[in-house]
Amino acid sequence: MQAPEVLTLKEASDRTPKGEQRLRDAIDLDPNSPSVDPLRTRLYRVKQADIAREKDVVGAVEVTEEEKRKNFIEALSQLNEPDGGFTIDPRTGAAEAAGFFVSVHPEHEVAVPIASVNPQSVMRYARQKREVLGQEGNFFGGWHDPETGIVSFDVSSKAQSAEEARRLSAAHGQVAFFDAQTFDSVEVDASQRNRIENIIEGSGGND
């Protein structure tokens, strides 16, 4: 397994399954480091190209109400795992499979202890934030912080690179951003956990 800094340009640009695995291995060596952000972005480009090719073959796929319901159930189940989470396009009900997602609207964040998370708390948030979630470019996000056991619900935006996601996270006081390619959170500022805990204290959790 190679360290990120010794990946050659050719290796980092390899779009084969072997090349993709090499990127993932390099990222895993130091997953929260800014030094691997370019590799995360490269992995996103690979995934983005794959999705575009699939759309060219099968065309646009409409998400049915039953599929939306299944997406919701799956999203909720993912919160049970530490560092689990979801990013859903509220306009289609589809889970986002590529990109980097950041909460750039801290005023809309709600924090809930994992023991209090249930379908009702998720639907309550979706109803309360219906207007802002319905705006173009906004996504419904949820994340189970493995360090605190707190689940954050938020209005997320999609960044086109890990570098941009890191900048936005720092600018908006976020603990981490979500990498949909590796399906994990990338920690940016651990000190912001105090702010999230204060949301619970100040708002009563999921009111």
VEXFI-218500 format. One record per residue: residue number from 0; residue in one letter; x, y, z of N, C-alpha, C, O in turn. Coordinates in steps of 0.05 Angstrom, whole numbers, plus 32768, in hexadecimal, padded with zeros to 4 digits. Layout:
BEGIN
{rec NUM,"a",{X,Y,Z},{X,Y,Z},{X,Y,Z},{X,Y,Z}} ...
***
This chain:
BEGIN
{rec 0,"m",{8011,7FE8,8000},{8000,8000,8000},{8012,8019,8000},{8024,801B,8010}} {rec 1,"q",{800C,802B,7FEE},{801D,8043,7FEB},{8012,805B,7FFA},{7FFA,805E,7FFD}} {rec 2,"a",{8024,806B,8004},{801C,8084,8011},{8011,8097,7FFC},{801A,8096,7FE5}} {rec 3,"p",{7FFF,80A9,8003},{7FF2,80BA,7FEE},{8007,80CB,7FDF},{8003,80CF,7FC7}} {rec 4,"e",{801B,80D4,7FEC},{802E,80E6,7FDF},{803F,80D9,7FCA},{804C,80E7,7FBA}} {rec 5,"v",{8040,80BE,7FC9},{8051,80B1,7FB5},{8041,80A5,7F9E},{804C,8098,7F8C}} {rec 6,"l",{8027,80AB,7F9E},{8017,80A3,7F86},{801F,80B4,7F6F},{801F,80CD,7F71}} {rec 7,"t",{8026,80A8,7F59},{802C,80B7,7F41},{8013,80C1,7F34},{7FFD,80B8,7F3A}} {rec 8,"l",{8015,80D5,7F22},{7FFE,80E0,7F14},{7FF0,80CA,7F04},{7FD8,80C9,7F04}} {rec 9,"k",{8000,80B8,7EF8},{7FF4,80A2,7EE9},{7FE4,8090,7EFC},{7FCE,8087,7EF5}} {rec 10,"e",{7FEF,8089,7F13},{7FE1,8078,7F26},{7FC7,8085,7F30},{7FB3,8078,7F32}} {rec 11,"a",{7FC9,809F,7F36},{7FB1,80AD,7F41},{7F9B,80B0,7F2C},{7F84,80B5,7F33}} {rec 12,"s",{7FA3,80AE,7F12},{7F90,80B2,7EFC},{7F85,8097,7EF1},{7F75,8097,7EDF}} {rec 13,"d",{7F8F,8081,7EFC},{7F87,8067,7EF3},{7F69,8062,7EFA},{7F62,8061,7F11}} {rec 14,"r",{7F58,805E,7EE5},{7F3C,805B,7EEA},{7F33,803D,7EEB},{7F1B,8037,7EEC}} {rec 15,"t",{7F46,802B,7EEA},{7F3F,800E,7EEC},{7F38,8008,7F09},{7F3F,8017,7F1B}} {rec 16,"p",{7F2B,7FF1,7F0E},{7F26,7FE9,7F29},{7F3F,7FE8,7F3B},{7F3E,7FEF,7F52}} {rec 17,"k",{7F55,7FDF,7F2F},{7F6F,7FDF,7F3E},{7F77,7FFB,7F46},{7F80,8000,7F5C}} {rec 18,"g",{7F74,800E,7F33},{7F7B,8029,7F38},{7F69,8035,7F4D},{7F72,8044,7F5F}} {rec 19,"e",{7F4F,802F,7F4C},{7F3C,8039,7F60},{7F44,802F,7F7C},{7F43,803D,7F8F}} {rec 20,"q",{7F4B,8015,7F7D},{7F53,800A,7F97},{7F6C,8016,7FA2},{7F6F,801A,7FBA}} {rec 21,"r",{7F7E,801D,7F90},{7F97,802A,7F98},{7F91,8045,7FA5},{7F9D,804D,7FB9}} {rec 22,"l",{7F7E,8054,7F99},{7F76,806D,7FA5},{7F6A,8069,7FC1},{7F70,8078,7FD3}} {rec 23,"r",{7F58,8056,7FC3},{7F4B,8051,7FDD},{7F60,8049,7FF2},{7F5E,8052,8009}} {rec 24,"d",{7F73,8039,7FEA},{7F88,8030,7FFD},{7F98,8048,8007},{7F9F,804A,801E}} {rec 25,"a",{7F9F,805A,7FF4},{7FAF,8072,7FFB},{7F9F,8084,800D},{7FAA,8090,8020}} {rec 26,"i",{7F85,8087,8008},{7F74,8098,8019},{7F73,808D,8035},{7F74,809C,8049}} {rec 27,"d",{7F71,8072,8037},{7F6D,8066,8051},{7F86,8069,8063},{7F84,8066,807B}} {rec 28,"l",{7F9D,806F,8057},{7FB5,8072,8068},{7FB3,808A,807B},{7FBE,8089,8091}} {rec 29,"d",{7FA5,809F,8072},{7FA3,80B7,8082},{7F89,80C5,807A},{7F8A,80DA,806E}} {rec 30,"p",{7F72,80B9,8081},{7F59,80C2,8075},{7F50,80DE,807B},{7F41,80EA,806B}} {rec 31,"n",{7F58,80EA,8091},{7F50,8105,8097},{7F63,811B,808E},{7F5E,8133,8091}} {rec 32,"s",{7F7A,8113,8082},{7F8E,8126,807A},{7F87,8135,8061},{7F7D,8129,804E}} {rec 33,"p",{7F8C,814F,8060},{7F88,815E,8047},{7F99,8153,8030},{7F93,8158,8019}} {rec 34,"s",{7FAF,8145,8037},{7FC1,813B,8022},{7FB3,8126,8010},{7FBC,8122,7FF9}} {rec 35,"v",{7F9E,8119,8019},{7F90,8106,8008},{7F77,8111,7FFB},{7F6A,8103,7FEC}} {rec 36,"d",{7F71,812A,8000},{7F5A,8137,7FF3},{7F5B,8134,7FD4},{7F47,812E,7FC8}} {rec 37,"p",{7F72,8139,7FC8},{7F73,8136,7FAA},{7F6D,8119,7FA2},{7F61,8115,7F8C}} {rec 38,"l",{7F74,8106,7FB2},{7F6E,80EA,7FAB},{7F50,80E5,7FAF},{7F44,80D6,7F9F}} {rec 39,"r",{7F44,80F0,7FC3},{7F27,80EE,7FC6},{7F18,80FA,7FAE},{7F05,80EF,7FA4}} {rec 40,"t",{7F22,8111,7FA5},{7F16,811E,7F8E},{7F19,810D,7F75},{7F06,810B,7F65}} {rec 41,"r",{7F30,8101,7F72},{7F35,80EF,7F5B},{7F21,80D8,7F5B},{7F16,80D0,7F47}} {rec 42,"l",{7F1D,80CC,7F73},{7F0B,80B6,7F76},{7EEE,80BE,7F6F},{7EDF,80AF,7F63}} {rec 43,"y",{7EE7,80D7,7F76},{7ECD,80E2,7F6F},{7ECA,80E4,7F51},{7EB5,80DD,7F46}} {rec 44,"r",{7EDF,80ED,7F43},{7EDE,80F0,7F26},{7ED9,80D5,7F19},{7ECA,80D3,7F05}} {rec 45,"v",{7EE5,80C0,7F24},{7EE1,80A5,7F19},{7EC4,809C,7F1D},{7EB8,8092,7F0A}} {rec 46,"k",{7EBA,80A1,7F35},{7E9E,8099,7F3B},{7E8B,80A9,7F2A},{7E77,809E,7F20}} {rec 47,"q",{7E90,80C3,7F27},{7E7F,80D4,7F17},{7E7E,80CB,7EFA},{7E68,80CB,7EEE}} {rec 48,"a",{7E95,80C3,7EEF},{7E96,80B9,7ED4},{7E86,809F,7ED1},{7E78,809B,7EBD}} {rec 49,"d",{7E88,808E,7EE5},{7E79,8075,7EE4},{7E5B,807A,7EE5},{7E4C,806D,7ED6}} {rec 50,"i",{7E52,808D,7EF5},{7E36,8093,7EF7},{7E2C,809F,7EDC},{7E16,8098,7ED3}} {rec 51,"a",{7E3C,80B0,7ED0},{7E34,80BD,7EB7},{7E32,80A7,7EA1},{7E1F,80A9,7E91}} {rec 52,"r",{7E44,8094,7EA1},{7E42,807F,7E8D},{7E29,806E,7E91},{7E1C,8066,7E7E}} {rec 53,"e",{7E23,8069,7EAA},{7E0B,8059,7EB0},{7DF2,8067,7EA7},{7DDF,805B,7E9C}} {rec 54,"k",{7DF1,8081,7EAB},{7DD9,8091,7EA3},{7DD7,8091,7E84},{7DC1,8090,7E7A}} {rec 55,"d",{7DEE,8092,7E77},{7DED,8091,7E59},{7DE1,8077,7E4F},{7DD4,8076,7E3A}} {rec 56,"v",{7DE6,8061,7E5E},{7DDC,8047,7E56},{7DBF,8043,7E5D},{7DAF,803A,7E4C}} {rec 57,"v",{7DB7,8049,7E76},{7D9C,8043,7E7F},{7D89,805B,7E7F},{7D71,8058,7E82}} {rec 58,"g",{7D95,8073,7E7C},{7D85,808B,7E7D},{7D7D,8093,7E99},{7D85,8086,7EAC}} {rec 59,"a",{7D6E,80A9,7E9C},{7D66,80B2,7EB6},{7D52,809E,7EC2},{7D40,8095,7EB5}} {rec 60,"v",{7D56,8098,7EDC},{7D44,8085,7EEA},{7D34,8094,7EFE},{7D3F,80A1,7F10}} {rec 61,"e",{7D1A,8092,7EFC},{7D08,80A0,7F0F},{7D06,8090,7F29},{7D03,8077,7F28}} {rec 62,"v",{7D08,809D,7F3F},{7D06,8090,7F59},{7CE9,808E,7F61},{7CDB,80A2,7F64}} {rec 63,"t",{7CDF,8075,7F65},{7CC3,8071,7F6D},{7CBF,8078,7F8B},{7CD3,807A,7F9A}} {rec 64,"e",{7CA6,807A,7F93},{7CA0,807F,7FAF},{7CA9,8068,7FC0},{7CB3,806C,7FD7}} {rec 65,"e",{7CA7,8050,7FB6},{7CB1,8039,7FC5},{7CCF,803A,7FC9},{7CD9,8033,7FDE}} {rec 66,"e",{7CDD,8042,7FB4},{7CFA,8044,7FB6},{7D02,805B,7FC9},{7D15,8058,7FD8}} {rec 67,"k",{7CF2,8070,7FC9},{7CF8,8086,7FDC},{7CF5,807C,7FF9},{7D05,8082,800A}} {rec 68,"r",{7CE0,806B,7FFD},{7CDC,8060,8018},{7CF3,804E,8020},{7CFC,804F,8037}} {rec 69,"k",{7CFC,803E,800D},{7D12,802C,8013},{7D2C,803C,8019},{7D3C,8035,802A}} {rec 70,"n",{7D30,8051,800A},{7D47,8063,800E},{7D47,806E,802A},{7D5B,8070,8038}} {rec 71,"f",{7D2F,8076,8033},{7D2C,8082,804E},{7D33,806D,8063},{7D41,8073,8076}} {rec 72,"i",{7D28,8055,8060},{7D2D,8040,8073},{7D4B,8039,8074},{7D56,8035,808A}} {rec 73,"e",{7D57,8037,805D},{7D74,8031,805C},{7D84,8047,8068},{7D97,8042,8077}} {rec 74,"a",{7D7C,8060,8063},{7D8B,8077,806E},{7D8A,8077,808C},{7D9E,807B,809A}} {rec 75,"l",{7D72,8071,8097},{7D6F,8070,80B4},{7D80,805A,80C0},{7D8D,805E,80D5}} {rec 76,"s",{7D81,8043,80B3},{7D90,802C,80BE},{7DAE,8032,80BE},{7DBD,8028,80CF}} {rec 77,"q",{7DB8,8042,80AA},{7DD4,8049,80A9},{7DDD,805A,80C1},{7DF5,8059,80C8}} {rec 78,"l",{7DCA,8068,80CD},{7DD2,8079,80E4},{7DD8,8068,80FD},{7DE4,8072,8110}} {rec 79,"n",{7DD0,804E,80FD},{7DD5,803D,8114},{7DF3,8038,8117},{7DFC,8033,812D}} {rec 80,"e",{7E02,8039,8101},{7E1F,8033,8102},{7E2E,804D,8108},{7E29,8061,80FC}} {rec 81,"p",{7E42,804B,811A},{7E54,8063,811E},{7E61,806B,8104},{7E6B,805A,80F6}} {rec 82,"d",{7E60,8085,80FE},{7E6A,8091,80E5},{7E57,808A,80CE},{7E5E,8090,80B7}} {rec 83,"g",{7E40,807F,80D4},{7E2C,807B,80BF},{7E1D,8094,80B9},{7E1C,80A6,80C9}} {rec 84,"g",{7E12,8095,80A1},{7E03,80AD,809A},{7DF5,80AA,807F},{7DF6,8095,8073}} {rec 85,"f",{7DE9,80C0,8076},{7DDB,80BF,805C},{7DDB,80DB,8051},{7DDD,80EF,805F}} {rec 86,"t",{7DD8,80DD,8037},{7DD3,80F6,8028},{7DBE,80F0,8013},{7DC3,80E0,8001}} {rec 87,"i",{7DA7,80FC,8016},{7D90,80F7,8004},{7D88,8110,7FF6},{7D87,8126,8002}} {rec 88,"d",{7D82,810D,7FDC},{7D77,8123,7FCD},{7D5A,8124,7FD3},{7D4B,8112,7FCB}} {rec 89,"p",{7D50,8139,7FE1},{7D34,8139,7FE9},{7D21,813C,7FD2},{7D09,8137,7FD5}} {rec 90,"r",{7D2B,8144,7FBB},{7D19,8147,7FA4},{7D13,812C,7F97},{7CFE,8129,7F8A}} {rec 91,"t",{7D25,8119,7F99},{7D21,80FF,7F8D},{7D1F,80E8,7FA1},{7D14,80D3,7F9B}} {rec 92,"g",{7D28,80ED,7FB9},{7D29,80D8,7FCD},{7D41,80C5,7FC9},{7D43,80B1,7FD8}} {rec 93,"a",{7D52,80CA,7FB5},{7D68,80B9,7FAF},{7D80,80C0,7FC0},{7D86,80D7,7FC6}} {rec 94,"a",{7D8F,80AB,7FC9},{7DA8,80AF,7FD8},{7DBD,80B7,7FC4},{7DBF,80AD,7FAE}} {rec 95,"e",{7DCE,80CA,7FCC},{7DE4,80D4,7FBB},{7DFB,80C1,7FBD},{7E04,80B9,7FD2}} {rec 96,"a",{7E05,80B9,7FA5},{7E1A,80A5,7FA4},{7E36,80B0,7F9E},{7E49,80A2,7F9E}} {rec 97,"a",{7E37,80CA,7F98},{7E51,80D6,7F90},{7E52,80F3,7F99},{7E3E,8101,7F99}} {rec 98,"g",{7E6A,80FC,7FA0},{7E6E,8118,7FA8},{7E77,811A,7FC5},{7E7B,8106,7FD3}} {rec 99,"f",{7E79,8133,7FCE},{7E81,813A,7FE9},{7E6C,814C,7FF4},{7E64,8160,7FE8}} {rec 100,"f",{7E62,8146,800C},{7E4B,8154,8017},{7E52,8162,8032},{7E5F,8156,8043}} {rec 101,"v",{7E4A,817B,8033},{7E51,818C,804A},{7E39,819B,8053},{7E29,81A5,8043}} {rec 102,"s",{7E36,819D,806E},{7E21,81AE,8078},{7E2A,81CB,8078},{7E3C,81D3,8087}} {rec 103,"v",{7E1F,81DB,8066},{7E26,81F8,8065},{7E10,8209,8071},{7E11,8222,806E}} {rec 104,"h",{7DFE,81FD,807E},{7DE8,820B,808B},{7DE6,8203,80A9},{7DD3,81F5,80B1}} {rec 105,"p",{7DFA,820A,80B9},{7DFA,8201,80D5},{7DE1,820A,80E4},{7DDA,81FE,80F8}} {rec 106,"e",{7DD4,821F,80DA},{7DBB,8228,80E8},{7DA4,8214,80E5},{7D91,8215,80F4}} {rec 107,"h",{7DA7,8201,80D2},{7D93,81EC,80CF},{7D9A,81D1,80DB},{7D8C,81BE,80D7}} {rec 108,"e",{7DB1,81D0,80E8},{7DBA,81B6,80F4},{7DA9,81B0,810C},{7DA2,81C1,811C}} {rec 109,"v",{7DA4,8196,810F},{7D97,818B,8127},{7DA7,8173,8130},{7DAE,8162,8120}} {rec 110,"a",{7DAD,8172,814A},{7DBD,815D,8156},{7DAC,814C,8168},{7D9D,8157,8179}} {rec 111,"v",{7DAE,8131,8166},{7D9E,811F,8175},{7DAF,8108,817F},{7DBE,80FC,816F}} {rec 112,"p",{7DAE,8102,8199},{7DBD,80EA,81A2},{7DB3,80D1,8193},{7D9B,80CF,818E}} {rec 113,"i",{7DC5,80BF,818D},{7DBE,80A8,817C},{7DA7,8098,8189},{7D96,808D,817A}} {rec 114,"a",{7DA6,8097,81A3},{7D91,8088,81B1},{7D75,8094,81AC},{7D61,8086,81AF}} {rec 115,"s",{7D74,80AD,81A3},{7D5A,80BB,819F},{7D53,80BC,8181},{7D3D,80C6,817B}} {rec 116,"v",{7D64,80B1,8170},{7D5E,80B2,8153},{7D4A,809C,814C},{7D4E,8085,8153}} {rec 117,"n",{7D35,80A4,813E},{7D21,8091,8135},{7D14,809D,811C},{7D19,80B4,8115}} {rec 118,"p",{7D03,808E,810E},{7CF6,8098,80F6},{7CE8,80B3,80FA},{7CE8,80C4,80E8}} {rec 119,"q",{7CDC,80B6,8111},{7CCD,80CE,8117},{7CE0,80E7,8118},{7CD9,80FC,810E}} {rec 120,"s",{7CF8,80E3,8124},{7D0A,80FA,8126},{7D15,8102,810B},{7D19,811A,8105}} {rec 121,"v",{7D19,80EE,80F9},{7D22,80F4,80DE},{7D0D,8102,80CE},{7D12,8116,80C1}} {rec 122,"m",{7CF4,80F8,80D0},{7CDE,8104,80C1},{7CD8,8120,80CB},{7CD0,8132,80BC}} {rec 123,"r",{7CDB,8124,80E6},{7CD6,813E,80F2},{7CE9,8153,80E6},{7CE1,8169,80DF}} {rec 124,"y",{7D02,814B,80E4},{7D16,815D,80D8},{7D0F,8163,80BB},{7D10,817A,80B3}} {rec 125,"a",{7D08,814F,80AC},{7D02,8153,8090},{7CEA,8166,808C},{7CEA,8176,807A}} {rec 126,"r",{7CD6,8163,809E},{7CBF,8175,809C},{7CC6,8192,80A4},{7CBF,81A5,8097}} {rec 127,"q",{7CD6,8194,80BA},{7CDD,81AF,80C3},{7CEE,81BE,80AF},{7CED,81D7,80AC}} {rec 128,"k",{7CFF,81B0,80A0},{7D11,81BC,808D},{7D08,81B8,8070},{7D19,81BB,805D}} {rec 129,"r",{7CEF,81B3,806C},{7CE5,81AD,8051},{7CEB,81C4,803D},{7CF3,81BE,8027}} {rec 130,"e",{7CE8,81DC,8045},{7CEC,81F2,8033},{7D09,81F4,802A},{7D0F,81F6,8012}} {rec 131,"v",{7D1C,81F4,803D},{7D38,81F7,8036},{7D42,81DE,8028},{7D53,81E0,8016}} {rec 132,"l",{7D38,81C6,8030},{7D41,81AE,8022},{7D36,81AC,8005},{7D42,819F,7FF5}} {rec 133,"g",{7D21,81BA,8000},{7D16,81BB,7FE5},{7D25,81CD,7FD2},{7D1F,81CC,7FBA}} {rec 134,"q",{7D37,81DD,7FDC},{7D46,81EF,7FCB},{7D5B,81E0,7FBB},{7D68,81CD,7FC5}} {rec 135,"e",{7D5F,81E7,7FA2},{7D72,81DA,7F90},{7D8E,81DA,7F9D},{7D97,81EF,7FA7}} {rec 136,"g",{7D9B,81C3,7F9C},{7DB6,81C1,7FA6},{7DB9,81B9,7FC3},{7DCF,81B5,7FCD}} {rec 137,"n",{7DA2,81B7,7FD1},{7DA2,81AE,7FED},{7D9B,8191,7FF0},{7D8B,8186,7FE0}} {rec 138,"f",{7DA8,8184,8003},{7DA3,8167,8008},{7D9E,8163,8026},{7DA6,8172,8037}} {rec 139,"f",{7D90,814D,802B},{7D8A,8146,8047},{7DA0,8133,8050},{7DA4,811D,8045}} {rec 140,"g",{7DAF,813C,8064},{7DC6,812C,806E},{7DC3,8124,808B},{7DB6,8132,809B}} {rec 141,"g",{7DCE,810D,8091},{7DCF,8103,80AD},{7DE9,80F5,80B2},{7DF4,80E7,80A1}} {rec 142,"w",{7DF4,80F9,80CA},{7E0D,80ED,80D1},{7E0E,80E5,80EE},{7E07,80F5,8100}} {rec 143,"h",{7E18,80CD,80F4},{7E1C,80C3,810F},{7E39,80C6,8116},{7E4A,80B7,810D}} {rec 144,"d",{7E3F,80D9,8127},{7E5B,80DF,812F},{7E64,80C8,8140},{7E59,80C4,8156}} {rec 145,"p",{7E79,80B9,8138},{7E83,80A2,8147},{7E90,80AA,8162},{7E92,809A,8174}} {rec 146,"e",{7E98,80C3,8164},{7EA6,80CC,817C},{7E93,80D3,8193},{7E99,80D0,81AA}} {rec 147,"t",{7E7B,80DD,818C},{7E68,80E7,81A0},{7E4E,80D8,81A1},{7E3F,80DA,81B5}} {rec 148,"g",{7E48,80C8,818D},{7E2E,80BB,818C},{7E17,80CD,8186},{7E00,80C6,818A}} {rec 149,"i",{7E1D,80E5,817B},{7E09,80F8,8174},{7E03,80F7,8156},{7E16,80F6,8146}} {rec 150,"v",{7DEA,80F8,814F},{7DE2,80F8,8133},{7DDB,8115,812B},{7DCB,8122,8139}} {rec 151,"s",{7DE7,811F,8116},{7DE1,8139,810C},{7DD0,8137,80F2},{7DD7,8128,80E0}} {rec 152,"f",{7DB9,8145,80F1},{7DAA,8148,80D9},{7DB0,8164,80CE},{7DB1,8177,80DD}} {rec 153,"d",{7DB4,8166,80B4},{7DBB,8180,80A9},{7DB2,8183,808C},{7DA9,8170,807F}} {rec 154,"v",{7DB4,819B,8083},{7DB0,81A2,8067},{7DCC,81A4,805A},{7DDB,81B6,8060}} {rec 155,"s",{7DD1,8191,8048},{7DEC,818F,803D},{7DED,819A,8020},{7DD9,819B,8012}} {rec 156,"s",{7E05,81A2,8018},{7E0B,81AA,7FFD},{7E20,8198,7FF2},{7E30,818C,8000}} {rec 157,"k",{7E20,8194,7FD8},{7E33,8183,7FCA},{7E4B,8193,7FC0},{7E48,81A6,7FB2}} {rec 158,"a",{7E63,818A,7FC8},{7E7C,8195,7FBE},{7E87,8183,7FA8},{7E83,816B,7FA9}} {rec 159,"q",{7E95,818F,7F95},{7E9F,8180,7F7E},{7EBB,8176,7F83},{7EC7,8169,7F71}} {rec 160,"s",{7EC7,817C,7F9A},{7EE2,8172,7FA0},{7EE4,8170,7FBE},{7ED6,817E,7FCD}} {rec 161,"a",{7EF7,815F,7FC7},{7EFC,815C,7FE4},{7F08,8176,7FEF},{7F03,817E,8005}} {rec 162,"e",{7F18,8183,7FDE},{7F25,819C,7FE6},{7F0F,81B1,7FEC},{7F11,81BF,8000}} {rec 163,"e",{7EFC,81B3,7FDA},{7EE6,81C6,7FDE},{7ED6,81BF,7FF7},{7ECE,81D1,8006}} {rec 164,"a",{7ED0,81A5,7FFB},{7EC1,819C,8012},{7ECF,81A3,802C},{7EC3,81AB,803F}} {rec 165,"r",{7EEA,81A0,802C},{7EF9,81A7,8044},{7EF7,81C5,804A},{7EF4,81CD,8061}} {rec 166,"r",{7EFA,81D6,8035},{7EF8,81F3,8039},{7EDC,81FA,8044},{7EDA,820B,8056}} {rec 167,"l",{7EC7,81EF,8038},{7EAC,81F5,8041},{7EA8,81EC,805E},{7E9B,81FA,806E}} {rec 168,"s",{7EB2,81D4,8065},{7EAF,81CA,8080},{7EBC,81DD,8094},{7EB0,81E4,80A9}} {rec 169,"a",{7ED4,81E6,808E},{7EE2,81F9,80A0},{7ED3,8213,80A2},{7ED1,821F,80B8}} {rec 170,"a",{7EC9,821D,808B},{7EBB,8237,808B},{7EA1,8237,809A},{7E98,824B,80A4}} {rec 171,"h",{7E94,821F,809C},{7E7A,821E,80A8},{7E7A,820E,80C3},{7E65,8205,80CC}} {rec 172,"g",{7E92,820B,80CE},{7E94,8200,80E9},{7E8A,81E3,80EB},{7E7C,81DC,80FE}} {rec 173,"q",{7E92,81D2,80D8},{7E8A,81B6,80D8},{7EA0,81A3,80E2},{7EB7,81A8,80DE}} {rec 174,"v",{7E97,818E,80EF},{7EAA,817A,80F8},{7EB7,816C,80E1},{7ECF,8166,80E0}} {rec 175,"a",{7EA6,8165,80CD},{7EAF,8154,80B7},{7E9E,8159,809E},{7E89,8166,809F}} {rec 176,"f",{7EA8,814E,8088},{7E97,814D,8070},{7E94,8130,8068},{7EA4,811F,8071}} {rec 177,"f",{7E81,812A,8057},{7E7B,810E,804F},{7E85,8108,8033},{7E80,8117,8020}} {rec 178,"d",{7E95,80F3,8030},{7E9F,80EA,8017},{7E8E,80D2,800E},{7E90,80BC,8019}} {rec 179,"a",{7E7D,80D7,7FFA},{7E6B,80C2,7FF1},{7E79,80AB,7FE2},{7E6E,8095,7FDF}} {rec 180,"q",{7E91,80B0,7FD9},{7EA0,809B,7FCB},{7EAA,8086,7FDE},{7EA9,806E,7FD8}} {rec 181,"t",{7EB5,808E,7FF5},{7EBF,807C,8009},{7EAB,8076,801E},{7EAE,8064,802F}} {rec 182,"f",{7E95,8085,801E},{7E7F,8083,8031},{7E89,8087,804E},{7E82,8077,8060}} {rec 183,"d",{7E9A,809A,8052},{7EA2,80A1,806D},{7EA5,80BF,8071},{7EA5,80CE,805E}} {rec 184,"s",{7EA6,80C7,808A},{7EA9,80E3,8090},{7EC7,80EA,8091},{7ED7,80D9,8098}} {rec 185,"v",{7ECD,8103,808A},{7EE9,810C,808A},{7EEA,8123,809E},{7EDF,8138,809A}} {rec 186,"e",{7EF8,811E,80B4},{7EF9,8131,80CA},{7F09,814A,80C2},{7F1F,8147,80B8}} {rec 187,"v",{7EFE,8161,80C7},{7F0B,817A,80C1},{7F12,818A,80DB},{7F28,8194,80DD}} {rec 188,"d",{7EFF,818C,80ED},{7F03,819B,8106},{7EF5,818E,811D},{7EDD,8192,8121}} {rec 189,"a",{7F04,817E,812C},{7EF8,816F,8143},{7EEC,8181,8158},{7EDA,8179,8166}} {rec 190,"s",{7EF7,819A,815B},{7EED,81AC,816F},{7ED0,81B4,816B},{7EC3,81BD,817E}} {rec 191,"q",{7EC5,81B0,8153},{7EAA,81B8,814E},{7E96,81A4,815A},{7E7E,81AA,815A}} {rec 192,"r",{7EA0,818E,8165},{7E8E,817C,8173},{7E80,818A,818B},{7E6A,8184,8192}} {rec 193,"n",{7E8F,819D,8197},{7E83,81AC,81AE},{7E6B,81BB,81A4},{7E57,81BD,81B3}} {rec 194,"r",{7E6C,81C7,818D},{7E56,81D6,8182},{7E3E,81C4,817E},{7E27,81CB,8184}} {rec 195,"i",{7E42,81AC,8173},{7E2D,8199,816E},{7E1F,8191,8188},{7E07,818F,818A}} {rec 196,"e",{7E30,818B,819C},{7E24,8184,81B6},{7E14,819B,81C2},{7E00,8196,81CF}} {rec 197,"n",{7E1C,81B3,81BD},{7E0C,81CA,81C7},{7DF2,81CD,81B9},{7DDF,81D9,81C4}} {rec 198,"i",{7DF0,81C3,81A0},{7DD6,81C4,8192},{7DC2,81B3,81A1},{7DAB,81BC,81A5}} {rec 199,"i",{7DCA,819C,81AB},{7DB9,818B,81BA},{7DB0,8199,81D4},{7D99,8199,81DB}} {rec 200,"e",{7DC3,81A5,81E2},{7DBD,81B2,81FB},{7DAB,81CA,81F7},{7D9A,81D0,8208}} {rec 201,"g",{7DAF,81D8,81E0},{7DA0,81F0,81DC},{7D85,81EC,81CF},{7D73,81FD,81D2}} {rec 202,"s",{7D81,81D6,81C1},{7D68,81D2,81B2},{7D57,81BB,81BD},{7D41,81B7,81B3}} {rec 203,"g",{7D62,81AC,81D0},{7D53,8195,81D9},{7D56,817E,81C7},{7D45,816C,81C7}} {rec 204,"g",{7D6B,817E,81B6},{7D70,8167,81A4},{7D60,8169,818B},{7D67,8178,8179}} {rec 205,"n",{7D4A,815A,8189},{7D3B,8158,8170},{7D21,8166,8171},{7D0D,815D,8164}} {rec 206,"d",{7D1F,817C,817F},{7D06,818C,817F},{7D02,8199,8164},{7CEE,81A7,8160}} 
***
